[in-house]
């Protein structure tokens, strides 16, 4: 029996994709994997298609026409998963910044621990980040401080992208209303879950910066997060979330 579907968005992840897929499939618990590829020029999708011959019943691929953002990739994946019979849906990066071994901890927090949404948290027990420059650690940490101040959520790692959702969370949230694509998408999903009074639990993990491939971070993503949080809070105050 599968523990759920792990959604991994990709764009030019040819250096990581085979290793991350094999790492998930080597776990003691059984997970399926859905790759959402944005037509990567480096042929990431071709490598996934090759691996599908080896893992035909648990590796799935959706290829989109062009690069369209992390948030829209996850919403695409959520809708794909909800059509099927998955009780748990996971978000995870392709670059090993999220340790695949921690998928089991996130699953257990939802399956046995009473969480509706389990977050792989870098900051719930201090600062558990490896290989990031201090400037990026501070940006990420204080972004979560800012989110807590504006939204009232008691989440230490509001921008985390390593998450397990129970199916009913994604069924309850109107995915067609999700607006943001970068860090703000991660905040928006948590805030909508919080506003629906779902139980959110942070599970401590160690985040290790990528060693292969290129980061997708940009100044526009940071700006979206800063102003997106204010927008979400204002909508909530006027009951328009």
Secondary structure, DSSP 8 states (H G I E B T S, - for coil): ----EEEEEESS-TTTHHHHHHHHHTSSS--EEEEEE---TT-HHHHHHHHHHHSTTTEEEEE-SS---HHHHHHHHHHHHHHTT-SEEEE--SSSSS-GGGHHHHHHHHHTS--SEEEEESSTTS--EES--HHHHHHHHHHHHHHHHHH----S-TT---EEEEHHHHHHS-GGG----SHHHHHHHHHHHHHTT--EEEEE--EE--SSS-----HHHHHHHHHHHHHHHHHHHTT--
